[in-house]
Structure formats: C-alpha cells, structure tokens
Amino acid sequence: MKLFAQQGYGTGNGGRKIIEGLSQGYLHGAILSPKDYRLDRVQELLDLMSTQFGDADRLFDPQLYASLIAHDPAARMGRLLDEEYPYFGPRRRSDLESEGNVVIDLRACLEFQLELDVTSVIAPNIVIKRSFNSIEAVISKHFIRNAASFWEEIGDERPLLVTIAVDAEALQDRTELEAFLADITLMDAPPAGFYLLIANPTSQIAPELVDYRTMAGWMFLNHSLRINGFEVVNGFSDILTPFLCAAGGSAGATGWWANLKVFSMDRFEPPSPGGRRPVPRYLSRGLLNSIRFDEFQRLRDEFPGVVNQLPSDDLYDVENGSQPDGQEAEILQTWDTISSFAAIDEAPELSECVEWIETAEDLYNTINTSPAMRLSGRSNDAHLGHLRSGLELFAELAEIDL
C-alpha cells in the first residue's frame, strides 16, 4: 500500500511538507496541483524528489475537470489560467461532446507532461455528475478510450493513468456502475491504470463519514479494476486508503487542508462567506477517526488504545497540552498513521478491515462508559456504522466473504 501527498496551497518552500514526509518514510510519492503551484515550483519539487527520493512516485494532476466552471469570473482557478499551463482553459460541456475536441485536450495535456519529470502520466477527464447514464459519462469514456492509443502513438514508456472522476451519488447505482466498468475494462488499447476521484458536494464532510453506499462503490471500482489488471491510484482518500487498498487499490492520497482530504469541485467554485482555521486534530488508528488535540490530551493516559504508538506521537507533546506545533506536524502525524496500516509492498486484507472496525467499536464503548470522557461531534463513533455497512455492501457487490 502506497500513500501519496495530495499537494495543494501551503506546501512550504522547496515543497517542505512533502519532502519531510518522504524523509520520515511516511510518504511514497506526491500528486502535484497546478492550481496551487507555479510551473517552476512544480519542476523544482519534481527534480528534488527525483534526486533525493528516486523510488518515490511523482504525479501531476492536470485538473482539466475544473475547466467546465472556469467561465465563472469568481471561480478559484489559481494558477491554472496562467500562460505556463497552456493546455487549460474554459470549456463548455457542449464543446466536449465532440470526440475530436476531447482528443485535442488529451493531446495538449499529455504533451505538456512529456517535459515533466513524472514517473507516471495522468490523462485528464471531466467529472461524471449524478449518473453513469449521462452525457458526462459519454464524454468521460471518450477520454478513457482515446488516452492509451494516443499515448502509445507518442511512444513514451512511462505508465499512463487515466482519470476517472465521478460524483459520490453515481457510485450508488449498482447496475449503472457495472455497465460502466464493463465498457472501460474491455478496451482494445487499455492504459496501465486509473486515477480515481470521488466527488462530494462539499469538501467539508469528514472523510470517514462518506455514505456507506459510496464507500462500497468506491471499493468495488478498485476491486474490479485490479482484477482486470489495472493499477489504481485513489486521490483524496485519506483514512479510507487502507480499505480501498484492501479492495485492490495500489495507493491513496491525502493532504493538509479539508479540500485535500475530500475531493469536491467546491475547491474551484466561488468561495463561500465565513470559515475559520480548523482546530488541530490527532488521527487515532485505534478509533479510525481524528479527534481534537484537547480531546487527545484528555484521553491519552486513561485510554492508551487511542494512542498510535508511532514516532509522530512525539509531535503531540503532552507537556504542550498535546497541541501540535503547526500544520506541518499535524499532516506528518496523519501520513504516519495512514501509512502504518500496511507496508509499501503489502496490501491490507479485508479481514483486517473488519478487525480495525471491531477494535474501534470496543474502544469507543470503553470510552463511552465514562460520561466525562465521551467524545462528541465529529470525534464520536458515527463513522463506524458507515465503515461497517460500506464494507459489508462491498463484499455483497464483489460476491466475496469477509
């Protein structure tokens, strides 16, 4: 199981957060975001990773899916509209209903990445909204079917990963999902794999609270693609990474902001009023959840199962009230925790997923016997029902035993 940094705004000079995550062995690569990074900084970080961490995966998400809202002058396109990213520009859905226009965009995105020091190339796509039985799904399949043949024509030997971006809601229709999978797994010229993005209505949802039907569909996508011989990289997967890799995924990714933990187009849409800096949290492997640093301080001695017993625990010094020293410490702890579920050359077992949930249920039950210690809000055990139901529904879809 591999874990990648989902890069975004606030990476730090010289890609500091990512470089530190790689140095500590918590990360196995990074997916870079042109929205948040000038091209020279992209090239600098890729070169640095190549030189210092030659085995790390280096990926670049072209983010063409954001082009459909780029007409809005209030949209947050960041660097994407800069001249240094010439493949990107505002698109209308009607433009992409022409397969010829899809091929033009594919060519531009792939040729742009030829000059980048990436280990695999990501082909673009748009987001399939609401249903696989839609115009967006037809356009998406145009991207998928043309990508590999064009990449073969170019003659570059680096693996090609084609983006599949789909609304969380669309994954909940089993019949349409299976039909879509049948279409894309029977291609004459298949890519090496896929880069999966599951779009939620908002990035403010806690990653562990994904609808159980969406989780089951996401796991089923990983399972079906893997048994058909494809590599699967899951973007914005956060704590779900071990579950997705148990189903067949190769890697997951997460970052330091909420919109780098959960994929949503609200990252590009006009900003909403309000908002404040979130309270630092500690990701507990035992709870399969993140809790506020002050909650961690209260629980860590009384309930040692909450503590991960990992090197990054030192970043939450009990003498400082368990408050980490900044955002970098918090994301390093998150990466350390997620990557601890399985070694880089191993995949978690589905039976382990069941054990993780059972352990978390027992730990929450123990904590809840002490009313003064009980966790509330986002820190409570509501996510465990979602995880258990999602895992069970996936097993039913895949016709396997847990």
HELIX and SHEET records of a PDB file:
HELIX    1   1 ASN A   13  GLY A   15  5                                   3    
HELIX    2   2 ARG A   16  SER A   23  1                                   8    
HELIX    3   3 LEU A   39  GLN A   52  1                                  14    
HELIX    4   4 LEU A   64  ILE A   69  5                                   6    
HELIX    5   5 GLY A   78  LEU A   81  5                                   4    
HELIX    6   6 ARG A   93  LEU A   96  1                                   4    
HELIX    7   7 GLU A   99  GLN A  113  1                                  15    
HELIX    8   8 ILE A  135  ILE A  154  1                                  20    
HELIX    9   9 ALA A  168  GLN A  172  5                                   5    
HELIX   10  10 ARG A  174  ILE A  184  1                                  11    
HELIX   11  11 PRO A  207  LEU A  209  5                                   3    
HELIX   12  12 TYR A  212  ILE A  227  1                                  16    
HELIX   13  13 ASP A  238  LEU A  240  5                                   3    
HELIX   14  14 THR A  241  ALA A  247  1                                   7    
HELIX   15  15 ALA A  258  LEU A  260  5                                   3    
HELIX   16  16 MET A  265  ARG A  267  5                                   3    
HELIX   17  17 PHE A  293  LEU A  299  1                                   7    
HELIX   18  18 PRO A  304  VAL A  306  5                                   3    
HELIX   19  19 PRO A  311  LEU A  315  5                                   5    
HELIX   20  20 VAL A  318  ASN A  320  5                                   3    
HELIX   21  21 GLN A  327  SER A  339  1                                  13    
HELIX   22  22 LEU A  350  ASN A  368  1                                  19    
HELIX   23  23 GLY A  377  SER A  379  5                                   3    
HELIX   24  24 ALA A  382  ALA A  398  1                                  17    
SHEET    1   A 4 ASP A  57  PHE A  60  0                                        
SHEET    2   A 4 GLY A  29  LEU A  32  1                                        
SHEET    3   A 4 LYS A   2  GLN A   6  1                                        
SHEET    4   A 4 ALA A 251  THR A 254  1                                        
SHEET    1   B 3 VAL A 121  ALA A 123  0                                        
SHEET    2   B 3 LEU A 160  ASP A 167  1                                        
SHEET    3   B 3 VAL A 127  ILE A 128  1                                        
SHEET    1   C 4 VAL A 121  ALA A 123  0                                        
SHEET    2   C 4 LEU A 160  ASP A 167  1                                        
SHEET    3   C 4 GLY A 193  ALA A 199  1                                        
SHEET    4   C 4 GLU A 231  ASN A 234  1                                        
SHEET    1   D 2 ARG A 281  SER A 284  0                                        
SHEET    2   D 2 ASN A 289  ARG A 292 -1                                        
END                                                                             
